[in-house]
């Protein structure tokens, strides 16, 4: 029964009791919230310029540089069905976090492109990219397989700002074109 709102001044929760602010970061001034994702266990993942925070059972767990994350995050977040947290720093690249381990995704030019959006289902992860179109990542055993769709494959533009996979498997990609 909560609505979570990420702002430049931190995190807000709106429910039947009204609006309350939750502190993000350890500073006196809250960090800006640039991404939010609620996983199936009810944990709220919060992207800030300093990394990721996980709100679970009213306590925060912070993941930052000390845990192997890049210096900043702030981009989209997605937690898949296997408990892997995907996140994309605003400066570019795509990373995963699982069981305390962090890894970059370097396949198909993802390490040097900016990721605008993430969406996933049982079949894998859809990635909307600044200049790389729409990429589908799937695990095959322990390795990742990527397939990228661009203008040549029917997209109207190679910049994909938003991606969503509906329950029937239809993939929606939002571009400016």
Contact map, one row per residue, 1 for C-alpha under 8 A:
111000000000001100000000000000000000000000000000000000000000000000000000000000000000000000000000000000000000000000000000000000000000000000000000000000000000000000000000000000000
111100000000111000000000000000000000000000000000000000000000000000000000000000000000000000000000000000000000000000000000000000000000000000000000000000000000000000000000000000000
111110000000111000000000000000000000000000000000000000000000000000000000000000000000000000000000000000000000000000000000000000000000000000000000000000000000000000000000000000000
011111000011110000000000000000000000000000000000000000000000000000000000000000000000000000000000000000000000000000000000000000000000000000000000000000000000000000000000000000000
001111100011110000000000000000000000000000000000000000000000000000000000000000000000000000000000000000000000000000000000000000000000000000000000000000000000000000000000000000000
000111110111000000000000000000011111000000000000000000000000000000000000000000000000000000000000000000000000000000000000000000000000000000000000000000000000000000000000000000000
000011111111000000000000000000011100000000000000000000000000000000000000000000000000000000000000000000000000000000000000000000000000000000000000000000000000000000000000000000000
000001111100000000000000000000111100000000000000000000000000000000000000000000000000000000000000000000000000000000000000000000000000000000000000000000000000000000000000000000000
000000111110000000000000000011111000000000000000000000000000000000000000000000000000000000000000000000000000000000000000000000000000000000000000000000000000000000000000000000000
000001111111000000001111000001111000000000000000000000000000000000000000000000000000000000000000000000000000000000000000000000000000000000000000000000000000000000000000000000000
000111101111100000001111000000011000000000000000000000000000000000000000000000000000000000000000000000000000000000000000000000000000000000000000000000000000000000000000000000000
000111100111110000111100000000000000000000000000000000000000000000000000000000000000000000000000000000000000000000000000000000000000000000000000000000000000000000000000000000000
011110000011111000111100000000000000000000000000000000000000000000000000000000000000000000000000000000000000000000000000000000000000000000000000000000000000000000000000000000000
011110000001111111110000000000000000000000000000000000000000000000000000000000000000000000000000000000000000000000000000000000000000000000000000000000000000000000000000000000000
111000000000111111100000000000000000000000000000000000000000000000000000000000000000000000000000000000000000000000000000000000000000000000000000000000000000000000000000000000000
100000000000011111000000000000000000000000000000000000000000000000000000000000000000000000000000000000000000000000000000000000000000000000000000000000000000000000000000000000000
000000000000011111100000000000000000000000000000000000000000000000000000000000000000000000000000000000000000000000000000000000000000000000000000000000000000000000000000000000000
000000000000011111110000000000000000000000000000000000000000000000000000000000000000000000000000000000000000000000000000000000000000000000000000000000000000000000000000000000000
000000000001111011111000000000000000000000000000000000000000000000000000000000000000000000000000000000000000000000000000000000000000000000000000000000000000000000000000000000000
000000000001110001111100000000000000000000000000000000000000000000000000000000000000000000000000000000000000000000000000000000000000000000000000000000000000000000000000000000000
000000000111100000111110000000000000000000000000000000000000000000000000000000000000000000000000000000000000000000000000000000000000000000000000000000000000000000000000000000000
000000000111100000011111000000000000000000000000000000000000000000000000000000000000000000000000000000000000000000000000000000000000000000000000000000000000000000000000000000000
000000000110000000001111110001100000000000000000000000000000000000000000000000000000000000000000000000000000000000000000000000000000000000000000000000000000000000000000000000000
000000000110000000000111110001110000000000000000000010000000000000000000000000000000000000000000000000000000000000000000000000000000000000000000000000000000000000000000000000000
000000000000000000000011111001100000000000000000000000000000010000000000000000000000000000000000000000000000000000000000000000000000000000000000000000000000000000000000000000000
000000000000000000000011111101000000000000000000000000000000000000000000000000000000000000000000000000000000000000000000000000000000000000000000000000000000000000000000000000000
000000000000000000000000111111100000000000000000000000000000000000000000000000000000000000000000000000000000000000000000000000000000000000000000000000000000000000000000000000000
000000000000000000000000011111000000000000000000000000000000000000000000000000000000000000000000000000000000000000000000000000000000000000000000000000000000000000000000000000000
000000001000000000000000001111100000000000000000000000000000000000000000000000000000000000000000000000000000000000000000000000000000000000000000000000000000000000000000000000000
000000001100000000000011111111110000000000000000000000000000000000000000000000000000000000000000000000000000000000000000000000000000000000000000000000000000000000000000000000000
000000011100000000000011101011111000000000000001100000000000000000000000000000000000000000000000000000000000000000000000000000000000000000000000000000000000000000000000000000000
000001111110000000000001000001111100000000000001100000000000000000000000000000000000000000000000000000000000000000000000000000000000000000000000000000000000000000000000000000000
000001111110000000000000000000111111000000000111100000000000000000000000010000000000000000000000000000000000000000000000000000000000000000000000000000000000000000000000000000000
000001110000000000000000000000011111000000000111100000000000000000000000011100000000000000000000000000000000000000000000000000000000000000000000000000000000000000000000000000000
000001000000000000000000000000001111100000001111000000000000000000000000011110000000000000000000000000000000000000000000000000000000000000000000000000000000000000000000000000000
000001000000000000000000000000001111110000011110000000000000000000000000000110000000000000000000000000000000000000000000000000000000000000000000000000000000000000000000000000000
000000000000000000000000000000000011111000011100000000000000000000000000000011100000000000000000000000000000000000000000000000000000000000000000000000000000000000000000000000000
000000000000000000000000000000000001111111111000000000000000000000000000000000000000000000000000000000000000000000000000000000000000000000000000000000000000000000000000000000000
000000000000000000000000000000000000111111111000000000000000000000000000000001110000000000000000000000000000000000000000000000000000000000000000000000000000000000000000000000000
000000000000000000000000000000000000011111100000000000000000000000000000000000001000000000000000000000000000000000000000000000000000000000000000000000000000000000000000000000000
000000000000000000000000000000000000011111100000000000000000000000000000000000000000000000000000000000000000000000000000000000000000000000000000000000000000000000000000000000000
000000000000000000000000000000000000011111110000000000010000000000000000000000000000000000000000000000000000000000000000000000000000000000000000000000000000000000000000000000000
000000000000000000000000000000000000011111111000000001111000000000000000000000000000000000000000000000000000000000000000000000000000000000000000000000000000000000000000000000000
000000000000000000000000000000000001111001111100000001110000000000000000000000000000000000000000000000000000000000000000000000000000000000000000000000000000000000000000000000000
000000000000000000000000000000000011111000111110000111100000000000000000000010000000000000000000000000000000000000000000000000000000000000000000000000000000000000000000000000000
000000000000000000000000000000001111100000011111000111100000000000000000000010000000000000000000000000000000000000000000000000000000000000000000000000000000000000000000000000000
000000000000000000000000000000001111000000001111101110000000000000000000111110000000000000000000000000000000000000000000000000000000000000000000000000000000000000000000000000000
000000000000000000000000000000111110000000000111111110000000000000000001110000000000000000000000000000000000000000000000000000000000000000000000000000000000000000000000000000000
000000000000000000000000000000111100000000000011111000000000000000000001110000000000000000000000000000000000000000000000000000000000000000000000000000000000000000000000000000000
000000000000000000000000000000000000000000000001111100000000000100000011110000000000000000000000000000000000000000000000000000000000000000000000000000000000000000000000000000000
000000000000000000000000000000000000000000000011111110000000011110001111110000000000000000000000000000000000000000000000000000000000000000000000000000000000000000000000000000000
000000000000000000000000000000000000000000001111011111000000011100000000110000000000000000000000000000000000000000000000000000000000000000000000000000000000000000000000000000000
000000000000000000000001000000000000000000001111001111100001111000000000000000000000000000000000000000000000000000000000000000000000000000000000000000000000000000000000000000000
000000000000000000000000000000000000000000111100000111110001110000000000000000000000000000000000000000000000000000000000000000000000000000000000000000000000000000000000000000000
000000000000000000000000000000000000000000111100000011111111100000000000000000000000000000000000000000000000000000000000000000000000000000000000000000000000000000000000000000000
000000000000000000000000000000000000000001110000000001111111100000000000000000000000000000000000000000000000000000000000000000000000000000000000000000000000000000000000000000000
000000000000000000000000000000000000000000100000000000111110000000000000000000000000000000000000000000000000000000000000000000000000000000000000000000000000000000000000000000000
000000000000000000000000000000000000000000000000000000111111000000000000000000000000000000000000000000000000000000000000000000000000000000000000000000000000000000000000000000000
000000000000000000000000000000000000000000000000000000111111100000000000000000000000000000000000000000000000000000000000000000000000000000000000000000000000000000000000000000000
000000000000000000000000000000000000000000000000000011110111110000000000000000000000000000000000000000000000000000000000000000000000000000000000000000000000000000000000000000000
000000000000000000000000000000000000000000000000000011110011111000000000000000000000000000000000000000000000000000000000000000000000000000000000000000000000000000000000000000000
000000000000000000000000100000000000000000000000001111000001111100000000000000000000000000000000000000000000000000000000000000000000000000000000000000000000000000000000000000000
000000000000000000000000000000000000000000000000001110000000111111101000000000000000000000000000000000000000000000000000000000000000000000000000000000000000000000000000000000000
000000000000000000000000000000000000000000000000011100000000011111111111000000000000000000000000000000000000000000000000000000000000000000000000000000000000000000000000000000000
000000000000000000000000000000000000000000000000001000000000001111111111000000000000000000000000000000000000000000000000000000000000000000000000000000000000000000000000000000000
000000000000000000000000000000000000000000000000000000000000001111111000000000000000000000000000000000000000000000000000000000000000000000000000000000000000000000000000000000000
000000000000000000000000000000000000000000000000000000000000001111111000000000000000000000000000000111000000000000000000000000000000000000000000000000000000000000000000000000000
000000000000000000000000000000000000000000000000000000000000000111111100000000000000000000000000000011000000000000000000000000000000000000000000000000000000000000000000000000000
000000000000000000000000000000000000000000000000001000000000001111111111000000000000000000000000000001000000000000000000000000000000000000000000000000000000000000000000000000000
000000000000000000000000000000000000000000000000001000000000000110011111100000000000000010000000000000000000000000000000000000000000000000000000000000000000000000000000000000000
000000000000000000000000000000000000000000000000011000000000000110001111100000000000000000000000000000000000000000000000000000000000000000000000000000000000000000000000000000000
000000000000000000000000000000000000000000000001111000000000000110001111110000000000000011000000000000000000000000000000000000000000000000000000000000000000000000000000000000000
000000000000000000000000000000000000000000000011111100000000000000000111111000000000001111000000000000000000000000000000000000000000000000000000000000000000000000000000000000000
000000000000000000000000000000001110000000000011111100000000000000000001111100000000000111000000000000000000000000000000000000000000000000000000000000000000000000000000000000000
000000000000000000000000000000000110000000000010000000000000000000000000111110000000001111000000000000000000000000110000000000000000000000000000000000000000000000000000000000000
000000000000000000000000000000000111000000000010000000000000000000000000011111000000001110000000000000000000000000111100000000000000000000000000000000000000000000000000000000000
000000000000000000000000000000000011100000001110000000000000000000000000001111100000111100000000000000000000000000000100000000000000000000000000000000000000000000000000000000000
000000000000000000000000000000000000101000000000000000000000000000000000000111110000111000000000000000000000000000000111000000000000000000000000000000000000000000000000000000000
000000000000000000000000000000000000101000000000000000000000000000000000000011111011110000000000000000000000000000000000000000000000000000000000000000000000000000000000000000000
000000000000000000000000000000000000001000000000000000000000000000000000000001111111110000000000000000000000000000000001110010000000000000000000000000000000000000000000000000000
000000000000000000000000000000000000000100000000000000000000000000000000000000111111000000000000000000000000000000000000110000000000000000000000000000000000000000000000000000000
000000000000000000000000000000000000000000000000000000000000000000000000000000011111000000000000000000000000000000000000000000000000000000000000000000000000000000000000000000000
000000000000000000000000000000000000000000000000000000000000000000000000000000111111100000000000010000000000000000000000000000000000000000000000000000000000000000000000000000000
000000000000000000000000000000000000000000000000000000000000000000000000000000111111110000000001110000000000000000000000000000000000000000000000000000000000000000000000000000000
000000000000000000000000000000000000000000000000000000000000000000000000000011110011111000000001110000000000000000000000000000000000000000000000000000000000000000000000000000000
000000000000000000000000000000000000000000000000000000000000000000000000000011110001111100000111100000000000000000000000000000000000000000000000000000000000000000000000000000000
000000000000000000000000000000000000000000000000000000000000000000000000101111000000111110000111000000000000000000000000000000000000000000000000000000000000000000000000000000000
000000000000000000000000000000000000000000000000000000000000000000000000111110000000011111011110000000000000000001100000000000000000000000000000000000000000000000000000000000000
000000000000000000000000000000000000000000000000000000000000000000000101111100000000001111111100000000000000000001100000000000000000000000000000000000000000000000000000000000000
000000000000000000000000000000000000000000000000000000000000000000000001111000000000000111110000000000000000000001100000000000000000000000000000000000000000000000000000000000000
000000000000000000000000000000000000000000000000000000000000000000000000000000000000000011111000000000000000000001000000000000000000000000000000000000000000000000000000000000000
000000000000000000000000000000000000000000000000000000000000000000000000000000000000000111111100000000000000011111100000000000000000000000000000000000000000000000000000000000000
000000000000000000000000000000000000000000000000000000000000000000000000000000000000000110111110000000011100011111100000000000000000000000000000000000000000000000000000000000000
000000000000000000000000000000000000000000000000000000000000000000000000000000000000011110011111000000011100011000100000000000000000000000000000000000000000000000000000000000000
000000000000000000000000000000000000000000000000000000000000000000000000000000000000011100001111100001111000000000000000000000000000000000000000000000000000000000000000000000000
000000000000000000000000000000000000000000000000000000000000000000000000000000000001111000000111110001111000000000000000000000000000000000000000000000000000000000000000000000000
000000000000000000000000000000000000000000000000000000000000000000000000000000000001110000000011111111100000000000000000000000000000000000000000000000000000000000000000000000000
000000000000000000000000000000000000000000000000000000000000000000000000000000000011100000000001111111000000000000000000000000000000000000000000000000000000000000000000000000000
000000000000000000000000000000000000000000000000000000000000000000000000000000000000000000000000111110000000000000000000000000000000000000000000000000000000000000000000000000000
000000000000000000000000000000000000000000000000000000000000000000100000000000000000000000000000111111000000000000000000000000000000000000000000000000000000000000000000000000000
000000000000000000000000000000000000000000000000000000000000000000110000000000000000000000000000111111100000000000000000000000000000000000000000000000000000000000000000000000000
000000000000000000000000000000000000000000000000000000000000000000111000000000000000000000000011110111110000000000000000000000000000000000000000000000000000000000000000000000000
000000000000000000000000000000000000000000000000000000000000000000000000000000000000000000000011100011111000000000000000000000000000000000000000000000000000000000000000000000000
000000000000000000000000000000000000000000000000000000000000000000000000000000000000000000001111000001111100001000000000000000000000000000000000000000000000000000000000000000000
000000000000000000000000000000000000000000000000000000000000000000000000000000000000000000001111000000111110011000000000000000000000000000000000000000000000000000000000000000000
000000000000000000000000000000000000000000000000000000000000000000000000000000000000000000001100000000011111111000000000000000000000000000000000000000000000000000000000000000000
000000000000000000000000000000000000000000000000000000000000000000000000000000000000000000000000000000001111111000000000000000000000000000000001010000000000000000000000000000000
000000000000000000000000000000000000000000000000000000000000000000000000000000000000000000000000000000000111110000000000000000000000000000000000011100000000000000000000000000000
000000000000000000000000000000000000000000000000000000000000000000000000000000000000000000000000000000000111111110000000000000000001000000000000000000000000000000000000000000000
000000000000000000000000000000000000000000000000000000000000000000000000000000000000000000011100000000001111111111100000000000000000000000000000000000000000000000000000000000000
000000000000000000000000000000000000000000000000000000000000000000000000000000000000000000011100000000011110111110000000000000000000000000000000000000000000000000000000000000000
000000000000000000000000000000000000000000000000000000000000000000000000000000000000000000011000000000000000111111000000000000000000000000000000000000000000000000000000000000000
000000000000000000000000000000000000000000000000000000000000000000000000000000000000000000011000000000000000111111100000000000001111000000000000000000000000000000000000000000000
000000000000000000000000000000000000000000000000000000000000000000000000000000000000000111111000000000000000010111110000000000001110000000000000000000000000000000000000000000000
000000000000000000000000000000000000000000000000000000000000000000000000001100000000000111011100000000000000010011111100000000111100000000000000000000000000000000000000000000000
000000000000000000000000000000000000000000000000000000000000000000000000001100000000000000000000000000000000000001111100000000111100000000000000000000000000000111000000000000000
000000000000000000000000000000000000000000000000000000000000000000000000000100000000000000000000000000000000000000111110000000111000000000000000000000000000000111100000000000000
000000000000000000000000000000000000000000000000000000000000000000000000000111000000000000000000000000000000000000111111000011110000000000000000000000000000000001110000000000000
000000000000000000000000000000000000000000000000000000000000000000000000000001000000000000000000000000000000000000001111100011100000000000000000000000000000000000111000000000000
000000000000000000000000000000000000000000000000000000000000000000000000000001010000000000000000000000000000000000000111111111000000000000000000000000000000000000011000000000000
000000000000000000000000000000000000000000000000000000000000000000000000000000011000000000000000000000000000000000000011111110000000000000000000000000000000000000001000000000000
000000000000000000000000000000000000000000000000000000000000000000000000000000011000000000000000000000000000000000000001111100000000000000000000000000000000000000000000000000000
000000000000000000000000000000000000000000000000000000000000000000000000000000000000000000000000000000000000000000000001111110000000000001000000000000000000000000000000000000000
000000000000000000000000000000000000000000000000000000000000000000000000000000000000000000000000000000000000000000000001111111000000000111100000000000000000000000000000000000000
000000000000000000000000000000000000000000000000000000000000000000000000000000010000000000000000000000000000000000000111101111100000000111000000000000000000000000000000000000000
000000000000000000000000000000000000000000000000000000000000000000000000000000000000000000000000000000000000000000000111000111110000011110000000000000000000000000110000000000000
000000000000000000000000000000000000000000000000000000000000000000000000000000000000000000000000000000000000000000111110000011111000011110000000000000000000000000100000000000000
000000000000000000000000000000000000000000000000000000000000000000000000000000000000000000000000000000000000000000111100000001111101111000000000000000000000001111100000000010000
000000000000000000000000000000000000000000000000000000000000000000000000000000000000000000000000000000000000000011111000000000111111111000000000000000000000011110000000000000000
000000000000000000000000000000000000000000000000000000000000000000000000000000000000000000000000000000000000000011110000000000011111100000000000000000000000011110000000000000000
000000000000000000000000000000000000000000000000000000000000000000000000000000000000000000000000000000000000000011000000000000001111100000000000000000000000011100000000000000000
000000000000000000000000000000000000000000000000000000000000000000000000000000000000000000000000000000000000100010000000000000011111111000000000000101000000011000000000000000000
000000000000000000000000000000000000000000000000000000000000000000000000000000000000000000000000000000000000000000000000000000011111111000000000000111100010111100000000000000000
000000000000000000000000000000000000000000000000000000000000000000000000000000000000000000000000000000000000000000000000000001111001111100000000000111000000010100000000000010000
000000000000000000000000000000000000000000000000000000000000000000000000000000000000000000000000000000000000000000000000000001111001111110000000011110000000000000000000000000000
000000000000000000000000000000000000000000000000000000000000000000000000000000000000000000000000000000000000000000000000000111100000011111000000011100000000000000000000000000000
000000000000000000000000000000000000000000000000000000000000000000000000000000000000000000000000000000000000000000000000000111100000001111100001111000000000000000000000000000000
000000000000000000000000000000000000000000000000000000000000000000000000000000000000000000000000000000000000000000000000001110000000000111110001110000000000000000000000000000000
000000000000000000000000000000000000000000000000000000000000000000000000000000000000000000000000000000000000000000000000000100000000000011111111100000000000000000000000000000000
000000000000000000000000000000000000000000000000000000000000000000000000000000000000000000000000000000000000000000000000000000000000000001111111100000000000000000000000000000000
000000000000000000000000000000000000000000000000000000000000000000000000000000000000000000000000000000000000000000000000000000000000000000111110000000000000000000000000000000000
000000000000000000000000000000000000000000000000000000000000000000000000000000000000000000000000000000000000000000000000000000000000000000111111000000000000000000000000000000000
000000000000000000000000000000000000000000000000000000000000000000000000000000000000000000000000000000000000000000000000000000000000000000111111100000000000000000000000000000000
000000000000000000000000000000000000000000000000000000000000000000000000000000000000000000000000000000000010000000000000000000000000000011110111110000000000000000000000000000000
000000000000000000000000000000000000000000000000000000000000000000000000000000000000000000000000000000000000000000000000000000000000000011110011111000000000000000000000000000000
000000000000000000000000000000000000000000000000000000000000000000000000000000000000000000000000000000000011000000000000000000000000001111000001111100000000000000000000000000000
000000000000000000000000000000000000000000000000000000000000000000000000000000000000000000000000000000000001000000000000000000000000001110000000111110000000000000000000000000000
000000000000000000000000000000000000000000000000000000000000000000000000000000000000000000000000000000000001000000000000000000000001111100000000011111000000000000000000000000000
000000000000000000000000000000000000000000000000000000000000000000000000000000000000000000000000000000000000000000000000000000000000111000000000001111111110000000000000000000000
000000000000000000000000000000000000000000000000000000000000000000000000000000000000000000000000000000000000000000000000000000000001110000000000000111111110110000000000000000000
000000000000000000000000000000000000000000000000000000000000000000000000000000000000000000000000000000000000000000000000000000000000100000000000000011111111110000000000000000000
000000000000000000000000000000000000000000000000000000000000000000000000000000000000000000000000000000000000000000000000000000000000000000000000000011111110000000000000000000000
000000000000000000000000000000000000000000000000000000000000000000000000000000000000000000000000000000000000000000000000000000000000000000000000000011111110000000000000000000000
000000000000000000000000000000000000000000000000000000000000000000000000000000000000000000000000000000000000000000000000000000000000000000000000000011111111000000000000000000000
000000000000000000000000000000000000000000000000000000000000000000000000000000000000000000000000000000000000000000000000000000000000100000000000000011111111110000000000000000000
000000000000000000000000000000000000000000000000000000000000000000000000000000000000000000000000000000000000000000000000000000000000000000000000000000100111110000000000000000101
000000000000000000000000000000000000000000000000000000000000000000000000000000000000000000000000000000000000000000000000000000000000100000000000000001100011111100000000000000111
000000000000000000000000000000000000000000000000000000000000000000000000000000000000000000000000000000000000000000000000000000001111110000000000000001100011111100000000000000000
000000000000000000000000000000000000000000000000000000000000000000000000000000000000000000000000000000000000000000000000000000011111100000000000000000000000111110000000000000110
000000000000000000000000000000000000000000000000000000000000000000000000000000000000000000000000000000000000000000011000000000011110110000000000000000000000111111100000000011110
000000000000000000000000000000000000000000000000000000000000000000000000000000000000000000000000000000000000000000011000000000011100000000000000000000000000001111100000000011110
000000000000000000000000000000000000000000000000000000000000000000000000000000000000000000000000000000000000000000011100000000010000000000000000000000000000000111110000000111100
000000000000000000000000000000000000000000000000000000000000000000000000000000000000000000000000000000000000000000001110000001110000000000000000000000000000000111111000001111000
000000000000000000000000000000000000000000000000000000000000000000000000000000000000000000000000000000000000000000000111000001000000000000000000000000000000000001111100001110000
000000000000000000000000000000000000000000000000000000000000000000000000000000000000000000000000000000000000000000000011100000000000000000000000000000000000000000111111111100000
000000000000000000000000000000000000000000000000000000000000000000000000000000000000000000000000000000000000000000000000000000000000000000000000000000000000000000011111111100000
000000000000000000000000000000000000000000000000000000000000000000000000000000000000000000000000000000000000000000000000000000000000000000000000000000000000000000001111110000000
000000000000000000000000000000000000000000000000000000000000000000000000000000000000000000000000000000000000000000000000000000000000000000000000000000000000000000001111110000000
000000000000000000000000000000000000000000000000000000000000000000000000000000000000000000000000000000000000000000000000000000000000000000000000000000000000000000001111111000000
000000000000000000000000000000000000000000000000000000000000000000000000000000000000000000000000000000000000000000000000000000000000000000000000000000000000000000001111111100000
000000000000000000000000000000000000000000000000000000000000000000000000000000000000000000000000000000000000000000000000000000000000000000000000000000000000000000111100111110000
000000000000000000000000000000000000000000000000000000000000000000000000000000000000000000000000000000000000000000000000000000000000000000000000000000000000000001111100011111000
000000000000000000000000000000000000000000000000000000000000000000000000000000000000000000000000000000000000000000000000000000010000010000000000000000000000000111110000001111100
000000000000000000000000000000000000000000000000000000000000000000000000000000000000000000000000000000000000000000000000000000000000000000000000000000000000000111100000000111110
000000000000000000000000000000000000000000000000000000000000000000000000000000000000000000000000000000000000000000000000000000000000000000000000000000000001101111000000000011111
000000000000000000000000000000000000000000000000000000000000000000000000000000000000000000000000000000000000000000000000000000000000000000000000000000000000101110000000000001111
000000000000000000000000000000000000000000000000000000000000000000000000000000000000000000000000000000000000000000000000000000000000000000000000000000000001100000000000000000111
